[in-house]
Amino acid sequence: MTFPIDRRRFLHHTGGGFGGLALAHLLSSDTHASLLGGRLPHMPKAKRVIQLFMNGGVSQMDTFDPKPRLTELHGQAFDPGAGQLVESVTNSPGFKVLQSPFAFQRQGQSGRWVSSVFPHMAGVVDELAFLMSMVSKTNVHGLGSYMQNTGFTLPGFPCMGSWISYALGKVNENLPEFVVLPDPNGLPYNNLGNFTSGFLPAKHQGTVINATSDSPIHYLFPPGEAKQITPQAEQAGRELLQSLNGKYAELHPYDTQLEARLESYELAARMQLSAPEVFDLSKESKATSELYGLGEEKTDDFARRCLVGRRMIERGVRFVQIWSGAGGPTKNWDNHSNIHTELPYMASQVDQPIAGLIKDLKGRGLLDDTLVVWTTEFGRMPFSQGQSGRDHNGGTFVSWLAGAGIKPGSTYGQSDEWGWKARRPTYCYDLHATILHLLGIDHERLTVRHHGIDRRLTDVHGHVIDDILS
């Protein structure tokens, strides 16, 4: 039995050196293009994506989906009628209707309702397209987070960023194509599972960067106290690793973990020259820093990550995912105890930076070909948990998109009078199909054979949401 030669052995036998690097780039490009029949099925509107993920489950009826009915029946038993079963995920005794404590006003020419927790985002609603009836198959954080990122509630499937990286490849050889900027308080539910490449080649997993750290990329440079690490020592170490990896590759030619590790070393070497400049925000103008809320106590962290995200997509990173909220019972959007205090706490951190990002992208002409996506794993219940908290609700929640190919000020879908269930359900499959479409990808054609099944990001579902496209 004969086996096809692996990429690294082929490059070695066809010249190596700089010629081999050039050939590697061409082969990589051809491989990605061949996945989609040699070319994209249609002209893409978006070149890059910034996804803003609010971890914990944002309350829709306290942000973008006001429900006067809740005010009318505040404190009464929640009864949707027709004998419908009302269930609580983490125990909400009594199911008492809870009105929103926040004032809503119509904003912009589109007249979009926005609550007082988002005064800055209220100023950019005419740039946004709202999905008002998003739903999830689960009310559990980990499963919901998997679903919104990978299209499945089970672990082991590639996330959207990995699929996009796999399909389209690199833009800048000196930077990763898929970068994750987590909340510095900690990783979200599922930890690194939200950024996994699953059964795709390992090199397509998200590169996790702590943008607010003094050393955003761990181990990119040797620590200052390691005086023994000299350029000569590093070169000798690389040569030894190359020899050992070469021997291993001969025995295991299809090990994508090794391939990813080799490419990560190569990328790290290139990033030593390019990455420090990306994180140097001192070159940004005072007006730009103030626009994002840089230097302000509440907003500085998320502002810094949004600004780094913008600088990354300017330099060729294709997909940047920015997280708000760590996993756990506090300091995220999982507002079980007191919606009055917990929601404003989180909203005040992201409101100005997100609005600043939209304005900055538009001012630089980047919003024309950059897609911005704001989402969460599910919504909250219309009844109280305890005195003033809200429980998980996969029945309806809100997401929005802005930028490349999006119809500004548009709306799709609607929830019921309670904000309990969607009247026109929109699943992650539809959102993912729309994002891929804007990148020039047909979601039904982007498949990988895995364990006898042609797997795709949208499983066997999904349709492009044409109503919000320009």
C-alpha positions as CSV (number, residue, x, y, z in Angstrom):
1,M,0.0,0.0,0.0
2,T,1.3,3.5,-0.8
3,F,0.5,6.7,0.9
4,P,0.4,10.2,-0.5
5,I,3.5,12.2,0.5
6,D,2.8,14.7,3.3
7,R,3.2,18.4,2.7
8,R,6.5,18.9,4.6
9,R,8.3,16.0,2.9
10,F,7.1,17.2,-0.4
11,L,8.4,20.7,0.2
12,H,11.7,19.2,1.4
13,H,12.2,17.2,-1.8
14,T,11.2,20.1,-4.0
15,G,13.7,22.6,-2.9
16,G,13.1,23.8,0.7
17,G,14.5,27.2,1.8
18,F,12.7,30.3,0.6
19,G,11.5,28.6,-2.5
20,G,9.9,26.0,-0.3
21,L,8.2,28.7,1.8
22,A,6.8,30.4,-1.4
23,L,5.6,27.0,-2.6
24,A,4.0,26.3,0.8
25,H,2.1,29.5,0.5
26,L,0.8,28.6,-2.9
27,L,-0.1,25.1,-1.9
28,S,-1.9,26.5,1.1
29,S,-3.9,28.9,-1.0
30,D,-4.8,26.3,-3.6
31,T,-5.9,23.8,-0.9
32,H,-8.2,26.4,0.7
33,A,-9.6,27.4,-2.7
34,S,-10.2,23.8,-3.7
35,L,-12.4,23.2,-0.7
36,L,-15.0,25.5,-2.4
37,G,-14.6,24.2,-6.0
38,G,-11.6,26.4,-6.9
39,R,-13.3,29.7,-6.2
40,L,-15.8,31.4,-4.0
41,P,-19.4,30.8,-5.2
42,H,-20.1,34.5,-5.2
43,M,-18.4,37.8,-4.6
44,P,-17.9,38.3,-0.8
45,K,-19.1,41.5,0.8
46,A,-17.0,41.0,3.9
47,K,-13.2,40.4,4.1
48,R,-13.0,40.0,7.9
49,V,-15.2,39.5,11.0
50,I,-15.1,40.9,14.5
51,Q,-17.4,38.9,16.8
52,L,-18.4,40.3,20.2
53,F,-19.6,37.6,22.5
54,M,-21.4,38.5,25.7
55,N,-20.9,35.5,27.9
56,G,-23.6,34.5,30.3
57,G,-26.9,35.2,28.5
58,V,-27.9,38.9,27.9
59,S,-31.4,39.8,29.0
60,Q,-33.3,40.8,25.9
61,M,-36.2,42.5,27.6
62,D,-33.8,44.7,29.6
63,T,-31.7,45.8,26.6
64,F,-33.2,45.8,23.1
65,D,-36.7,44.1,23.3
66,P,-39.0,46.0,25.7
67,K,-42.2,44.3,26.8
68,P,-44.9,46.6,28.2
69,R,-46.9,43.5,29.1
70,L,-44.4,42.8,31.8
71,T,-45.0,46.2,33.3
72,E,-48.8,45.7,33.3
73,L,-48.5,42.3,35.1
74,H,-45.5,43.0,37.3
75,G,-45.6,40.8,40.4
76,Q,-48.4,38.5,39.2
77,A,-48.0,34.8,38.4
78,F,-46.6,34.2,34.9
79,D,-49.2,32.4,32.9
80,P,-48.8,32.4,29.1
81,G,-52.1,30.6,28.7
82,A,-53.3,27.6,26.8
83,G,-51.9,25.3,29.5
84,Q,-48.3,25.9,28.3
85,L,-45.7,24.4,30.6
86,V,-43.5,26.9,32.3
87,E,-40.1,25.6,33.4
88,S,-37.2,27.1,35.3
89,V,-33.6,26.0,34.7
90,T,-32.1,26.9,38.1
91,N,-35.3,27.2,40.3
92,S,-37.4,30.3,40.1
93,P,-40.2,29.6,42.6
94,G,-43.5,31.3,42.0
95,F,-42.8,32.5,38.4
96,K,-43.7,36.1,39.2
97,V,-43.7,38.5,36.3
98,L,-40.7,40.9,36.5
99,Q,-40.9,44.2,34.7
100,S,-37.7,45.8,33.4
101,P,-36.3,48.4,35.8
102,F,-34.7,50.3,32.9
103,A,-36.3,53.0,30.7
104,F,-36.5,52.4,27.0
105,Q,-36.5,55.0,24.2
106,R,-36.7,54.9,20.4
107,Q,-33.3,55.7,18.9
108,G,-32.2,56.9,15.5
109,Q,-34.1,57.1,12.3
110,S,-34.8,53.4,12.5
111,G,-36.7,53.9,15.8
112,R,-35.0,51.0,17.5
113,W,-35.9,50.6,21.2
114,V,-32.9,50.7,23.4
115,S,-32.7,50.6,27.2
116,S,-30.9,53.1,29.3
117,V,-28.1,50.6,30.0
118,F,-26.7,51.2,26.5
119,P,-26.6,55.0,26.0
120,H,-23.6,54.8,23.6
121,M,-24.9,51.9,21.5
122,A,-28.2,53.9,21.2
123,G,-26.3,56.4,19.1
124,V,-25.2,53.8,16.4
125,V,-28.4,51.7,16.1
126,D,-28.9,53.0,12.5
127,E,-25.8,51.1,11.6
128,L,-27.1,47.8,13.1
129,A,-29.3,45.0,11.9
130,F,-31.2,43.3,14.7
131,L,-32.2,39.6,14.9
132,M,-35.0,39.8,17.4
133,S,-36.0,36.1,17.6
134,M,-32.8,34.2,18.1
135,V,-33.3,30.8,19.9
136,S,-31.2,28.1,21.4
137,K,-31.9,24.4,21.8
138,T,-30.6,24.6,25.4
139,N,-30.8,26.7,28.6
140,V,-27.4,25.5,29.9
141,H,-24.4,27.8,29.5
142,G,-21.8,25.3,28.3
143,L,-24.1,23.7,25.8
144,G,-25.5,27.1,24.6
145,S,-22.0,28.5,24.2
146,Y,-21.0,25.4,22.2
147,M,-24.1,25.8,20.0
148,Q,-23.5,29.5,19.3
149,N,-19.8,28.9,18.4
150,T,-19.8,25.5,16.7
151,G,-23.4,24.8,15.7
152,F,-23.6,21.8,18.1
153,T,-24.4,21.4,21.8
154,L,-21.8,18.7,22.1
155,P,-18.0,19.2,22.3
156,G,-15.6,18.2,19.6
157,F,-16.9,20.3,16.7
158,P,-15.0,23.1,15.0
159,C,-16.0,26.6,15.9
160,M,-17.0,29.2,13.3
161,G,-13.6,31.0,13.4
162,S,-11.9,27.7,12.6
163,W,-14.2,26.9,9.7
164,I,-13.6,30.4,8.2
165,S,-9.8,30.0,8.7
166,Y,-10.0,26.5,7.0
167,A,-12.0,27.8,4.1
168,L,-10.2,31.0,3.4
169,G,-6.7,30.7,4.7
170,K,-4.3,33.4,5.7
171,V,-4.3,37.1,4.7
172,N,-1.1,38.0,6.6
173,E,1.7,35.3,7.0
174,N,3.0,37.1,10.1
175,L,-0.2,37.0,12.1
176,P,-2.8,34.3,12.9
177,E,-6.0,34.2,10.8
178,F,-8.2,33.5,13.9
179,V,-7.6,35.4,17.2
180,V,-9.5,35.2,20.5
181,L,-9.3,38.0,23.0
182,P,-10.9,36.6,26.2
183,D,-12.0,38.5,29.3
184,P,-9.0,38.9,31.6
185,N,-11.1,37.7,34.5
186,G,-11.0,34.2,32.9
187,L,-12.1,32.0,30.0
188,P,-15.8,31.6,29.3
189,Y,-17.8,28.4,29.9
190,N,-16.2,25.4,28.0
191,N,-12.8,27.3,28.3
192,L,-10.8,26.6,25.2
193,G,-13.5,24.4,23.8
194,N,-15.2,27.5,22.3
195,F,-12.2,28.2,20.1
196,T,-11.4,24.6,19.0
197,S,-10.7,23.4,15.5
198,G,-12.4,20.1,16.4
199,F,-11.7,17.6,13.6
200,L,-10.3,20.3,11.3
201,P,-6.5,20.6,11.2
202,A,-5.2,21.9,14.5
203,K,-3.6,24.9,13.0
204,H,-7.1,26.4,12.5
205,Q,-7.9,26.7,16.3
206,G,-8.1,30.1,17.8
207,T,-4.9,31.8,19.0
208,V,-5.8,33.1,22.5
209,I,-4.2,36.4,23.4
210,N,-4.5,38.4,26.6
211,A,-4.4,41.9,25.1
212,T,-4.3,43.7,28.5
213,S,-1.3,41.8,29.8
214,D,2.3,43.1,29.7
215,S,3.0,40.0,27.7
216,P,-0.1,39.5,25.5
217,I,1.4,36.4,23.7
218,H,2.9,34.0,26.2
219,Y,6.5,32.8,25.4
220,L,6.8,34.9,22.3
221,F,10.1,36.2,23.8
222,P,12.3,34.7,26.5
223,P,11.9,36.1,30.0
224,G,14.4,38.8,31.0
225,E,16.0,36.7,33.7
226,A,16.8,33.9,31.2
227,K,20.3,35.3,30.3
228,Q,21.4,31.9,29.0
229,I,18.9,32.2,26.1
230,T,20.9,33.8,23.3
231,P,20.2,34.1,19.6
232,Q,22.8,31.3,19.1
233,A,21.2,29.1,21.7
234,E,17.8,29.7,20.2
235,Q,19.1,28.7,16.7
236,A,20.6,25.5,18.1
237,G,17.4,24.7,19.8
238,R,15.4,25.2,16.6
239,E,17.8,23.0,14.7
240,L,17.4,20.2,17.3
241,L,13.6,20.5,17.2
242,Q,13.6,20.4,13.5
243,S,15.6,17.2,13.5
244,L,13.4,15.6,16.2
245,N,10.2,16.7,14.5
246,G,11.4,15.5,11.1
247,K,12.0,12.0,12.5
248,Y,8.5,12.0,14.1
249,A,6.9,13.3,10.9
250,E,8.4,10.3,9.0
251,L,6.7,7.9,11.4
252,H,3.4,9.9,11.7
253,P,2.9,11.8,8.3
254,Y,-0.8,12.6,9.1
255,D,-0.4,14.0,12.6
256,T,-2.0,17.5,12.3
257,Q,-1.0,18.3,15.9
258,L,2.6,18.1,14.9
259,E,1.9,20.1,11.7
260,A,0.2,22.8,13.8
261,R,3.0,22.8,16.3
262,L,5.6,23.3,13.5
263,E,3.5,26.1,12.0
264,S,3.0,27.7,15.4
265,Y,6.8,27.9,15.8
266,E,7.2,29.4,12.4
267,L,4.4,31.9,13.1
268,A,5.9,32.8,16.4
269,A,9.2,33.6,14.8
270,R,7.4,35.9,12.3
271,M,5.2,37.4,15.1
272,Q,8.3,38.5,17.0
273,L,8.7,41.2,14.4
274,S,5.1,42.1,13.7
275,A,3.1,41.4,16.9
276,P,4.6,44.0,19.2
277,E,3.5,46.8,16.9
278,V,-0.1,45.5,16.9
279,F,-0.4,46.0,20.7
280,D,1.3,49.4,20.8
281,L,-1.7,51.7,21.3
282,S,0.5,54.7,22.0
283,K,0.3,55.4,18.2
284,E,-3.4,55.9,18.4
285,S,-4.6,59.5,18.5
286,K,-6.1,60.9,21.7
287,A,-9.5,61.3,20.0
288,T,-9.5,57.6,19.1
289,S,-8.5,56.6,22.6
290,E,-11.3,58.7,24.0
291,L,-13.8,57.4,21.5
292,Y,-13.3,53.8,22.8
293,G,-13.1,54.8,26.5
294,L,-9.4,53.9,26.8
295,G,-8.0,55.0,30.2
296,E,-11.4,55.1,31.9
297,E,-11.8,52.7,34.9
298,K,-15.0,51.0,33.7
299,T,-14.2,50.8,30.0
300,D,-10.4,50.5,29.7
301,D,-10.2,46.7,29.5
302,F,-12.8,46.1,26.8
303,A,-11.9,49.3,25.0
304,R,-8.3,48.1,24.8
305,R,-9.4,44.7,23.3
306,C,-11.7,46.4,20.8
307,L,-9.0,48.7,19.7
308,V,-6.5,45.8,19.4
309,G,-9.1,43.9,17.5
310,R,-9.4,46.8,15.0
311,R,-5.7,47.0,14.6
312,M,-5.6,43.2,14.0
313,I,-8.1,43.2,11.2
314,E,-6.3,46.2,9.6
315,R,-3.2,44.1,9.5
316,G,-4.8,41.0,8.0
317,V,-6.3,38.9,10.8
318,R,-9.4,37.5,9.3
319,F,-11.5,36.6,12.4
320,V,-11.3,38.3,15.8
321,Q,-13.5,37.1,18.7
322,I,-13.7,39.4,21.7
323,W,-15.3,38.1,24.9
324,S,-17.1,40.0,27.7
325,G,-17.5,38.0,30.9
326,A,-15.7,34.9,32.3
327,G,-17.4,31.6,33.2
328,G,-18.8,31.4,36.7
329,P,-21.6,32.9,38.9
330,T,-20.4,36.5,38.8
331,K,-18.9,39.2,36.7
332,N,-20.6,38.2,33.5
333,W,-24.1,38.5,31.9
334,D,-25.6,35.7,33.9
335,N,-27.8,37.9,36.0
336,H,-29.6,35.5,38.4
337,S,-29.5,37.6,41.5
338,N,-30.3,41.2,40.8
339,I,-30.9,42.5,37.2
340,H,-31.0,46.1,38.6
341,T,-27.3,46.1,39.5
342,E,-25.7,43.2,37.6
343,L,-26.8,44.2,34.1
344,P,-25.6,47.8,34.3
345,Y,-22.3,46.6,35.8
346,M,-21.6,44.6,32.6
347,A,-23.2,47.0,30.1
348,S,-21.1,49.9,31.4
349,Q,-17.9,48.0,30.5
350,V,-18.8,47.4,26.9
351,D,-21.3,50.1,25.8
352,Q,-18.8,52.9,24.9
353,P,-16.1,50.6,23.4
354,I,-18.6,48.8,21.1
355,A,-20.1,52.1,19.9
356,G,-16.6,53.5,19.5
357,L,-15.6,50.4,17.5
358,I,-18.5,50.9,15.1
359,K,-17.8,54.6,14.7
360,D,-14.1,54.1,14.3
361,L,-14.5,51.3,11.6
362,K,-16.9,53.5,9.7
363,G,-14.7,56.6,9.9
364,R,-11.7,54.6,8.5
365,G,-13.8,53.0,5.7
366,L,-13.3,49.6,7.3
367,L,-17.0,49.0,8.0
368,D,-17.6,48.6,4.3
369,D,-15.8,45.2,4.3
370,T,-15.7,44.3,8.0
371,L,-18.6,42.4,9.5
372,V,-19.3,43.0,13.2
373,V,-21.4,40.5,15.1
374,W,-22.8,40.9,18.6
375,T,-24.3,37.9,20.3
376,T,-24.7,35.7,23.5
377,E,-25.6,32.1,24.2
378,F,-29.3,32.7,25.2
379,G,-31.6,35.2,26.8
380,R,-33.4,35.6,30.2
381,M,-36.9,34.7,31.5
382,P,-39.8,37.2,31.8
383,F,-40.4,36.2,35.4
384,S,-38.2,36.8,38.5
385,Q,-35.7,34.5,40.1
386,G,-35.6,35.4,43.8
387,Q,-36.6,39.0,44.1
388,S,-35.1,40.6,41.1
389,G,-32.9,38.2,39.0
390,R,-33.7,36.4,35.8
391,D,-33.2,32.7,34.9
392,H,-31.8,31.3,31.6
393,N,-34.1,31.3,28.5
394,G,-33.2,29.7,25.2
395,G,-36.7,30.5,23.9
396,T,-35.7,34.0,22.6
397,F,-32.8,36.4,22.7
398,V,-31.3,39.2,20.6
399,S,-28.2,39.5,18.3
400,W,-27.2,42.1,15.9
401,L,-24.8,42.6,12.9
402,A,-23.2,45.6,11.3
403,G,-21.0,46.4,8.4
404,A,-20.2,44.6,5.2
405,G,-23.3,43.7,3.3
406,I,-25.7,44.4,6.1
407,K,-28.8,46.6,5.7
408,P,-28.4,49.4,8.3
409,G,-31.3,49.9,10.6
410,S,-33.1,46.7,9.7
411,T,-34.8,44.1,11.9
412,Y,-35.7,40.5,11.5
413,G,-38.0,38.4,13.7
414,Q,-40.1,39.0,16.8
415,S,-40.6,37.5,20.2
416,D,-44.0,37.1,21.9
417,E,-45.6,39.6,24.2
418,W,-43.7,38.3,27.2
419,G,-40.2,38.0,25.7
420,W,-40.6,34.3,26.5
421,K,-40.5,32.6,23.1
422,A,-39.7,33.6,19.6
423,R,-42.5,34.0,17.1
424,R,-40.2,33.6,14.1
425,P,-37.3,31.5,15.4
426,T,-33.8,32.2,14.1
427,Y,-31.1,29.6,15.0
428,C,-27.4,29.8,15.1
429,Y,-27.5,27.9,11.8
430,D,-29.1,30.9,10.1
431,L,-26.7,33.4,11.7
432,H,-23.7,31.2,10.7
433,A,-25.1,30.7,7.1
434,T,-25.5,34.5,6.8
435,I,-22.0,35.2,8.1
436,L,-20.5,32.6,5.7
437,H,-22.5,34.0,2.8
438,L,-21.2,37.5,3.4
439,L,-17.7,36.0,3.3
440,G,-18.5,34.6,-0.1
441,I,-19.0,31.0,1.2
442,D,-22.0,28.7,0.5
443,H,-22.6,27.1,3.9
444,E,-23.9,23.9,2.3
445,R,-20.7,23.5,0.3
446,L,-18.2,24.0,3.1
447,T,-18.1,20.4,4.3
448,V,-15.5,18.0,5.7
449,R,-15.9,14.2,5.7
450,H,-15.6,13.0,9.4
451,H,-16.4,9.5,10.6
452,G,-18.4,8.9,7.4
453,I,-20.5,12.1,7.6
454,D,-20.1,15.2,5.6
455,R,-19.9,17.7,8.5
456,R,-20.5,21.4,8.2
457,L,-20.9,24.4,10.5
458,T,-24.6,24.6,10.0
459,D,-25.2,20.8,10.4
460,V,-28.2,20.0,8.2
461,H,-30.0,23.3,8.8
462,G,-29.7,27.0,8.1
463,H,-30.7,29.6,5.6
464,V,-29.2,33.0,4.8
465,I,-31.3,35.8,6.4
466,D,-31.8,37.9,3.2
467,D,-34.0,40.4,5.0
468,I,-31.0,42.0,6.7
469,L,-28.7,42.1,3.7
470,S,-28.2,45.2,1.6
